[in-house]
Amino acid sequence: MEETAEGAKTYPKANTLNRHLAKFIDVLIAVGLSKLLPPVGFFAGLLYIIISDGFFEGQSIGKKLIGLKAIVLAEGKKVGFREAIIRNIPFAIAYTLCLIPYVGWLLAIIIIGLEGVLVIGNEKGLRIGDEIAKTQVIDYNKE
């Protein structure tokens, strides 16, 4: 962590591959919930996607396994459920669009692809959800 001349804290970009792996794990969990618990499974998966970053000190299960953490940029504190919901709106939309054959699937792929490209291309690794919620994912290895 560094401080700018204005006193704002800046955090290094988390490893991009690790971020994608963590999200893949979280998507597997959401899909697993949707398949194991029909007909309410879809909603269980959606709920997991929306609030998962609010668990374990700002870590979803995927982030916890990979060693990442979502933080609120202004305070440097862990993401709570409010920020988790806001930052995961794009993924919730993509997940919901998957209910619509073909067109929904295509739109979901576009949303997820855009989010992935932003993680790679943004200097801090911020995606649309991070920009809206004012959050960032950082590498976090609790010793």
N, CA, C and O of each residue as an XYZ file, in Angstrom:
572
protein
N       0.848     -1.177      0.000
C       0.000      0.000      0.000
C       0.892      1.237      0.000
O       1.893      1.295      0.714
N       0.515      2.226     -0.811
C       1.236      3.488     -0.888
C       0.251      4.628     -0.654
O      -0.963      4.444     -0.735
N       0.793      5.806     -0.362
C      -0.062      6.985     -0.220
C       0.320      7.998     -1.282
O       1.500      8.190     -1.575
N      -0.690      8.648     -1.861
C      -0.448      9.697     -2.838
C      -0.183     11.005     -2.099
O      -0.278     11.060     -0.873
N       0.151     12.065     -2.852
C       0.418     13.371     -2.250
C      -0.806     13.904     -1.507
O      -0.668     14.649     -0.536
N      -1.999     13.526     -1.960
C      -3.231     13.977     -1.313
C      -3.564     13.144     -0.085
O      -4.548     13.430      0.597
N      -2.779     12.129      0.213
C      -3.020     11.285      1.374
C      -3.909     10.085      1.103
O      -4.187      9.298      2.008
N      -4.358      9.938     -0.142
C      -5.204      8.788     -0.488
C      -4.339      7.533     -0.582
O      -3.215      7.573     -1.082
N      -4.870      6.443     -0.103
C      -4.135      5.184     -0.155
C      -4.332      4.529     -1.516
O      -5.430      4.539     -2.073
N      -3.258      3.964     -2.037
C      -3.352      3.194     -3.277
C      -2.853      1.788     -2.997
O      -1.960      1.580     -2.176
N      -3.438      0.840     -3.686
C      -3.106     -0.566     -3.475
C      -2.648     -1.166     -4.792
O      -3.166     -0.803     -5.848
N      -1.686     -2.079     -4.750
C      -1.235     -2.704     -5.991
C      -2.323     -3.596     -6.588
O      -3.175     -4.128     -5.875
N      -2.272     -3.743     -7.888
C      -3.219     -4.584     -8.615
C      -3.027     -6.043     -8.219
O      -1.901     -6.535     -8.158
N      -4.130     -6.728     -7.951
C      -4.066     -8.157     -7.626
C      -3.692     -8.942     -8.882
O      -3.931     -8.490    -10.002
N      -3.112    -10.106     -8.685
C      -2.750    -10.975     -9.793
C      -3.999    -11.296    -10.620
O      -4.992    -11.804    -10.100
N      -3.927    -10.989    -11.913
C      -5.079    -11.143    -12.800
C      -5.526    -12.592    -12.924
O      -6.723    -12.876    -12.861
N      -4.594    -13.502    -13.095
C      -4.950    -14.918    -13.210
C      -5.636    -15.403    -11.939
O      -6.609    -16.154    -11.999
N      -5.130    -14.975    -10.798
C      -5.752    -15.363     -9.527
C      -7.181    -14.836     -9.415
O      -8.064    -15.526     -8.904
N      -7.405    -13.620     -9.892
C      -8.771    -13.068     -9.859
C      -9.712    -13.894    -10.718
O     -10.836    -14.189    -10.313
N      -9.249    -14.266    -11.904
C     -10.087    -15.075    -12.785
C     -10.330    -16.466    -12.193
O     -11.436    -16.997    -12.297
N      -9.317    -17.051    -11.582
C      -9.491    -18.366    -10.942
C     -10.486    -18.288     -9.783
O     -11.337    -19.164     -9.632
N     -10.379    -17.257     -8.982
C     -11.292    -17.089     -7.848
C     -12.733    -16.939     -8.333
O     -13.646    -17.535     -7.762
N     -12.939    -16.144     -9.383
C     -14.299    -15.968     -9.915
C     -14.809    -17.275    -10.511
O     -15.992    -17.591    -10.386
N     -13.929    -18.039    -11.158
C     -14.322    -19.337    -11.713
C     -14.807    -20.268    -10.603
O     -15.818    -20.952    -10.758
N     -14.087    -20.290     -9.492
C     -14.499    -21.112     -8.342
C     -15.868    -20.658     -7.838
O     -16.736    -21.485     -7.561
N     -16.059    -19.355     -7.722
C     -17.343    -18.829     -7.247
C     -18.485    -19.156     -8.210
O     -19.597    -19.458     -7.776
N     -18.214    -19.095     -9.506
C     -19.244    -19.451    -10.491
C     -19.578    -20.935    -10.392
O     -20.744    -21.316    -10.490
N     -18.560    -21.777    -10.198
C     -18.818    -23.214    -10.021
C     -19.720    -23.460     -8.809
O     -20.623    -24.295     -8.860
N     -19.472    -22.738     -7.736
C     -20.310    -22.873     -6.533
C     -21.747    -22.446     -6.841
O     -22.694    -23.133     -6.459
N     -21.910    -21.316     -7.530
C     -23.250    -20.819     -7.865
C     -23.987    -21.797     -8.775
O     -25.166    -22.078     -8.560
N     -23.299    -22.315     -9.785
C     -23.920    -23.279    -10.697
C     -24.246    -24.567     -9.949
O     -25.299    -25.168    -10.163
N     -23.335    -24.989     -9.071
C     -23.597    -26.181     -8.260
C     -24.842    -26.017     -7.405
O     -25.661    -26.931     -7.309
N     -24.984    -24.858     -6.788
C     -26.186    -24.585     -5.992
C     -27.442    -24.643     -6.857
O     -28.472    -25.171     -6.439
N     -27.344    -24.098     -8.059
C     -28.525    -24.070     -8.928
C     -28.919    -25.466     -9.391
O     -30.100    -25.733     -9.615
N     -27.952    -26.352     -9.535
C     -28.243    -27.714     -9.996
C     -28.636    -28.641     -8.853
O     -29.422    -29.567     -9.053
N     -28.108    -28.409     -7.675
C     -28.373    -29.295     -6.543
C     -29.688    -29.001     -5.835
O     -30.249    -29.877     -5.178
N     -30.177    -27.790     -5.963
C     -31.350    -27.384     -5.196
C     -32.523    -26.905     -6.056
O     -33.129    -25.881     -5.742
N     -32.858    -27.630     -7.143
C     -33.979    -27.127     -7.943
C     -35.274    -27.200     -7.153
O     -35.388    -28.087     -6.306
N     -36.237    -26.354     -7.360
C     -36.241    -25.212     -8.278
C     -35.709    -23.927     -7.654
O     -35.581    -22.922     -8.353
N     -35.398    -23.929     -6.367
C     -34.908    -22.705     -5.718
C     -33.403    -22.519     -5.895
O     -32.843    -21.509     -5.467
N     -32.756    -23.487     -6.522
C     -31.307    -23.438     -6.680
C     -30.809    -22.234     -7.446
O     -29.760    -21.676     -7.124
N     -31.565    -21.826     -8.472
C     -31.165    -20.648     -9.232
C     -31.027    -19.447     -8.307
O     -30.056    -18.695     -8.395
N     -31.999    -19.270     -7.422
C     -31.977    -18.126     -6.506
C     -30.875    -18.259     -5.461
O     -30.304    -17.256     -5.033
N     -30.571    -19.487     -5.048
C     -29.457    -19.706     -4.116
C     -28.142    -19.330     -4.791
O     -27.287    -18.693     -4.174
N     -27.977    -19.721     -6.057
C     -26.776    -19.359     -6.807
C     -26.668    -17.863     -7.015
O     -25.589    -17.286     -6.875
N     -27.787    -17.231     -7.351
C     -27.808    -15.781     -7.540
C     -27.455    -15.061     -6.242
O     -26.672    -14.111     -6.246
N     -28.026    -15.509     -5.152
C     -27.727    -14.913     -3.847
C     -26.244    -15.068     -3.512
O     -25.621    -14.136     -3.003
N     -25.676    -16.245     -3.797
C     -24.249    -16.451     -3.539
C     -23.413    -15.469     -4.357
O     -22.493    -14.845     -3.829
N     -23.733    -15.333     -5.646
C     -22.974    -14.412     -6.496
C     -23.049    -12.989     -5.947
O     -22.048    -12.273     -5.928
N     -24.221    -12.589     -5.510
C     -24.423    -11.206     -5.067
C     -23.707    -10.903     -3.749
O     -23.087     -9.846     -3.625
N     -23.775    -11.796     -2.768
C     -23.256    -11.455     -1.433
C     -21.949    -12.148     -1.058
O     -21.429    -11.917      0.033
N     -21.409    -12.988     -1.930
C     -20.254    -13.813     -1.548
C     -19.041    -13.013     -1.074
O     -18.302    -13.479     -0.207
N     -18.826    -11.827     -1.623
C     -17.666    -11.034     -1.191
C     -17.846    -10.443      0.199
O     -16.886     -9.939      0.782
N     -19.038    -10.495      0.732
C     -19.291     -9.976      2.073
C     -18.918    -10.944      3.186
O     -18.938    -10.576      4.360
N     -18.581    -12.172      2.829
C     -18.185    -13.173      3.823
C     -16.689    -13.100      4.111
O     -15.944    -12.454      3.374
N     -16.252    -13.752      5.170
C     -14.828    -13.999      5.459
C     -13.944    -12.768      5.281
O     -12.944    -12.820      4.565
N     -14.304    -11.670      5.923
C     -13.451    -10.466      5.860
C     -13.263     -9.946      4.429
O     -12.156     -9.553      4.061
N     -14.311     -9.938      3.631
C     -14.218     -9.435      2.259
C     -13.756    -10.468      1.256
O     -13.272    -10.121      0.179
N     -13.901    -11.728      1.600
C     -13.451    -12.797      0.712
C     -14.595    -13.763      0.418
O     -15.230    -14.290      1.331
N     -14.845    -13.985     -0.861
C     -15.736    -15.075     -1.248
C     -14.955    -16.372     -1.023
O     -13.773    -16.333     -0.682
N     -15.599    -17.495     -1.210
C     -14.879    -18.765     -1.057
C     -13.745    -18.838     -2.068
O     -12.639    -19.261     -1.730
N     -14.010    -18.428     -3.312
C     -12.965    -18.426     -4.338
C     -11.797    -17.531     -3.966
O     -10.640    -17.931     -4.099
N     -12.089    -16.323     -3.501
C     -11.020    -15.405     -3.100
C     -10.240    -15.960     -1.914
O      -9.016    -15.843     -1.863
N     -10.941    -16.559     -0.966
C     -10.275    -17.115      0.211
C      -9.315    -18.236     -0.193
O      -8.190    -18.301      0.301
N      -9.763    -19.117     -1.092
C      -8.920    -20.228     -1.541
C      -7.705    -19.753     -2.331
O      -6.631    -20.348     -2.240
N      -7.871    -18.689     -3.098
C      -6.799    -18.201     -3.970
C      -5.900    -17.182     -3.269
O      -4.752    -17.000     -3.676
N      -6.396    -16.518     -2.228
C      -5.586    -15.533     -1.509
C      -5.823    -14.106     -1.965
O      -4.878    -13.336     -2.135
N      -7.080    -13.754     -2.163
C      -7.463    -12.405     -2.564
C      -8.457    -11.841     -1.563
O      -9.052    -12.578     -0.777
N      -8.628    -10.525     -1.602
C      -9.571     -9.873     -0.698
C     -10.119     -8.630     -1.385
O      -9.374     -7.900     -2.039
N     -11.417     -8.386     -1.239
C     -12.041     -7.169     -1.758
C     -12.079     -6.136     -0.639
O     -12.489     -6.430      0.484
N     -11.643     -4.920     -0.964
C     -11.617     -3.842      0.027
C     -12.349     -2.615     -0.510
O     -12.506     -2.446     -1.719
N     -12.793     -1.762      0.413
C     -13.364     -0.462      0.060
C     -12.182      0.491     -0.077
O     -11.402      0.651      0.861
N     -12.047      1.120     -1.232
C     -10.861      1.937     -1.505
C     -10.660      3.082     -0.520
O      -9.542      3.283     -0.045
N     -11.687      3.822     -0.207
C     -11.535      5.012      0.638
C     -10.988      4.685      2.019
O     -10.149      5.416      2.545
N     -11.456      3.592      2.608
C     -11.040      3.253      3.973
C     -10.016      2.128      4.039
O      -9.350      1.960      5.060
N      -9.883      1.362      2.972
C      -8.993      0.211      3.009
C      -9.536     -0.923      3.860
O      -8.810     -1.860      4.189
N     -10.812     -0.840      4.215
C     -11.419     -1.875      5.056
C     -12.051     -2.950      4.180
O     -12.214     -2.781      2.972
N     -12.400     -4.054      4.821
C     -13.014     -5.161      4.085
C     -14.355     -4.744      3.491
O     -15.037     -3.863      4.015
N     -14.714     -5.384      2.403
C     -16.007     -5.164      1.773
C     -17.085     -5.786      2.649
O     -16.952     -6.926      3.095
N     -18.145     -5.038      2.891
C     -19.299     -5.570      3.616
C     -20.356     -6.043      2.628
O     -20.134     -6.031      1.417
N     -21.493     -6.455      3.144
C     -22.540     -6.962      2.268
C     -23.079     -5.879      1.326
O     -23.437     -6.180      0.188
N     -23.141     -4.643      1.780
C     -23.625     -3.554      0.920
C     -22.730     -3.399     -0.302
O     -23.215     -3.376     -1.433
N     -21.428     -3.293     -0.075
C     -20.483     -3.145     -1.187
C     -20.455     -4.402     -2.056
O     -20.330     -4.315     -3.278
N     -20.572     -5.568     -1.421
C     -20.575     -6.831     -2.173
C     -21.739     -6.859     -3.157
O     -21.574     -7.253     -4.312
N     -22.905     -6.441     -2.699
C     -24.082     -6.429     -3.573
C     -23.864     -5.470     -4.739
O     -24.132     -5.815     -5.890
N     -23.381     -4.275     -4.442
C     -23.172     -3.271     -5.492
C     -22.126     -3.741     -6.494
O     -22.338     -3.636     -7.702
N     -20.988     -4.264     -6.004
C     -19.906     -4.629     -6.921
C     -20.225     -5.858     -7.757
O     -19.604     -6.073     -8.798
N     -21.183     -6.668     -7.317
C     -21.506     -7.886     -8.060
C     -22.760     -7.775     -8.917
O     -23.233     -8.781     -9.446
N     -23.304     -6.578     -9.063
C     -24.475     -6.382     -9.922
C     -24.220     -6.862    -11.358
O     -25.074     -7.556    -11.910
N     -23.081     -6.524    -11.991
C     -22.878     -7.015    -13.363
C     -22.908     -8.544    -13.467
O     -23.462     -9.086    -14.423
N     -22.317     -9.240    -12.493
C     -22.335    -10.702    -12.535
C     -23.729    -11.246    -12.257
O     -24.112    -12.272    -12.820
N     -24.489    -10.580    -11.404
C     -25.868    -11.004    -11.134
C     -26.720    -10.857    -12.396
O     -27.557    -11.711    -12.690
N     -26.503     -9.785    -13.129
C     -27.227     -9.588    -14.389
C     -26.855    -10.687    -15.379
O     -27.729    -11.276    -16.014
N     -25.559    -10.963    -15.511
C     -25.104    -12.013    -16.432
C     -25.680    -13.370    -16.043
O     -26.142    -14.122    -16.902
N     -25.653    -13.681    -14.764
C     -26.183    -14.955    -14.268
C     -27.673    -15.071    -14.588
O     -28.134    -16.128    -15.019
N     -28.416    -14.005    -14.381
C     -29.853    -14.005    -14.654
C     -30.133    -14.119    -16.151
O     -31.082    -14.791    -16.556
N     -29.315    -13.468    -16.970
C     -29.493    -13.553    -18.420
C     -29.327    -14.977    -18.943
O     -29.858    -15.317    -20.000
N     -28.602    -15.800    -18.215
C     -28.401    -17.190    -18.639
C     -29.708    -17.978    -18.670
O     -29.749    -19.073    -19.230
N     -30.764    -17.448    -18.087
C     -32.079    -18.094    -18.154
C     -32.704    -17.968    -19.544
O     -33.600    -18.734    -19.899
N     -32.232    -17.005    -20.322
C     -32.782    -16.760    -21.657
C     -31.888    -17.458    -22.684
O     -30.734    -17.069    -22.866
N     -32.412    -18.480    -23.350
C     -31.582    -19.203    -24.326
C     -31.054    -18.284    -25.429
O     -31.729    -17.351    -25.864
N     -29.861    -18.569    -25.854
C     -29.154    -17.949    -26.967
C     -28.871    -16.466    -26.762
O     -27.724    -16.102    -26.505
N     -29.861    -15.609    -26.864
C     -29.626    -14.166    -26.730
C     -29.123    -13.841    -25.328
O     -28.168    -13.080    -25.177
N     -29.748    -14.402    -24.311
C     -29.314    -14.184    -22.932
C     -27.916    -14.715    -22.697
O     -27.102    -14.078    -22.029
N     -27.643    -15.887    -23.249
C     -26.304    -16.474    -23.098
C     -25.259    -15.569    -23.736
O     -24.196    -15.332    -23.161
N     -25.569    -15.062    -24.932
C     -24.641    -14.176    -25.631
C     -24.403    -12.891    -24.834
O     -23.262    -12.454    -24.680
N     -25.464    -12.299    -24.338
C     -25.318    -11.080    -23.535
C     -24.533    -11.346    -22.249
O     -23.727    -10.514    -21.832
N     -24.762    -12.496    -21.624
C     -24.016    -12.858    -20.412
C     -22.530    -12.999    -20.722
O     -21.687    -12.540    -19.952
N     -22.208    -13.631    -21.844
C     -20.802    -13.784    -22.247
C     -20.167    -12.419    -22.485
O     -19.016    -12.194    -22.111
N     -20.909    -11.515    -23.100
C     -20.385    -10.165    -23.353
C     -20.106     -9.445    -22.034
O     -19.048     -8.835    -21.876
N     -21.035     -9.511    -21.095
C     -20.842     -8.847    -19.796
C     -19.643     -9.434    -19.061
O     -18.787     -8.696    -18.575
N     -19.582    -10.750    -18.982
C     -18.474    -11.405    -18.275
C     -17.151    -11.130    -18.980
O     -16.131    -10.893    -18.333
N     -17.176    -11.163    -20.314
C     -15.959    -10.861    -21.075
C     -15.476     -9.444    -20.846
O     -14.279     -9.213    -20.674
N     -16.404     -8.488    -20.843
C     -16.044     -7.089    -20.596
C     -15.437     -6.923    -19.207
O     -14.418     -6.251    -19.045
N     -16.058     -7.530    -18.217
C     -15.525     -7.455    -16.853
C     -14.111     -8.052    -16.803
O     -13.219     -7.490    -16.168
N     -13.915     -9.184    -17.471
C     -12.597     -9.825    -17.492
C     -11.543     -8.979    -18.178
O     -10.408     -8.890    -17.709
N     -11.917     -8.356    -19.291
C     -10.986     -7.487    -20.016
C     -10.622     -6.276    -19.164
O      -9.465     -5.856    -19.148
N     -11.589     -5.716    -18.461
C     -11.307     -4.569    -17.594
C     -10.340     -4.943    -16.472
O      -9.464     -4.151    -16.126
N     -10.488     -6.127    -15.908
C      -9.559     -6.576    -14.858
C      -8.137     -6.622    -15.413
O      -7.182     -6.263    -14.725
N      -8.006     -7.065    -16.656
C      -6.684     -7.155    -17.281
C      -6.156     -5.771    -17.643
O      -4.993     -5.467    -17.379
N      -6.998     -4.927    -18.247
C      -6.543     -3.665    -18.807
C      -6.461     -2.490    -17.851
O      -5.681     -1.567    -18.086
N      -7.232     -2.496    -16.796
C      -7.230     -1.378    -15.859
C      -5.979     -1.445    -14.987
O      -5.603     -2.520    -14.520
N      -5.338     -0.306    -14.769
C      -4.076     -0.310    -14.016
C      -4.228     -0.801    -12.581
O      -3.271     -1.316    -12.003
N      -5.417     -0.651    -11.996
C      -5.667     -1.170    -10.646
C      -6.471     -2.470    -10.675
O      -6.768     -3.045     -9.628
N      -6.819     -2.925    -11.875
C      -7.618     -4.138    -11.993
C      -9.076     -3.930    -11.656
O      -9.772     -4.873    -11.279
N      -9.551     -2.687    -11.789
C     -10.940     -2.386    -11.447
C     -11.860     -2.743    -12.607
O     -11.592     -2.396    -13.757
N     -12.945     -3.439    -12.290
C     -13.969     -3.735    -13.287
C     -15.151     -2.803    -13.034
O     -15.103     -1.985    -12.116
N     -16.205     -2.914    -13.831
C     -17.355     -2.014    -13.689
C     -17.910     -2.058    -12.265
O     -18.174     -1.015    -11.666
N     -18.085     -3.256    -11.729
C     -18.608     -3.392    -10.365
C     -17.734     -2.706     -9.329
O     -18.242     -2.111     -8.379
N     -16.415     -2.787     -9.510
C     -15.495     -2.117     -8.583
C     -15.616     -0.600     -8.693
O     -15.594      0.103     -7.682
N     -15.742     -0.101     -9.909
C     -15.878      1.347    -10.112
C     -17.146      1.866     -9.442
O     -17.127      2.912     -8.792
N     -18.248      1.131     -9.602
C     -19.523      1.563     -9.022
C     -19.469      1.532     -7.494
O     -19.914      2.470     -6.832
N     -18.923      0.449     -6.943
C     -18.907      0.267     -5.482
C     -17.697      0.908     -4.815
O     -17.609      0.922     -3.587
N     -16.758      1.441     -5.605
C     -15.524      2.037     -5.064
C     -14.731      0.999     -4.266
O     -14.314      1.243     -3.134
N     -14.537     -0.164     -4.892
C     -13.809     -1.259     -4.255
C     -12.647     -1.687     -5.137
O     -12.551     -1.294     -6.299
N     -11.773     -2.494     -4.569
C     -10.654     -3.066     -5.312
C     -10.339     -4.429     -4.716
O     -10.489     -4.647     -3.513
N      -9.902     -5.339     -5.573
C      -9.446     -6.644     -5.107
C      -7.930     -6.583     -4.991
O      -7.240     -6.131     -5.904
N      -7.424     -7.044     -3.854
C      -5.980     -7.046     -3.611
C      -5.522     -8.454     -3.260
O      -6.314     -9.294     -2.833
N      -4.228     -8.694     -3.449
C      -3.648     -9.955     -2.985
C      -3.658     -9.935     -1.470
O      -3.342     -8.920     -0.850
N      -4.023    -11.067     -0.874
C      -4.151    -11.120      0.585
C      -3.799    -12.516      1.060
O      -4.558    -13.465      0.865
N      -2.656    -12.624      1.674
C      -2.242    -13.904      2.243
C      -2.082    -13.734      3.732
O      -1.060    -13.236      4.204
N      -3.090    -14.147      4.473
C      -3.039    -14.034      5.927
C      -2.113    -15.122      6.450
O      -2.351    -16.312      6.242
N      -1.091    -14.712      7.108
C      -0.090    -15.663      7.602
C      -0.621    -16.412      8.794
O       0.076    -17.259      9.353
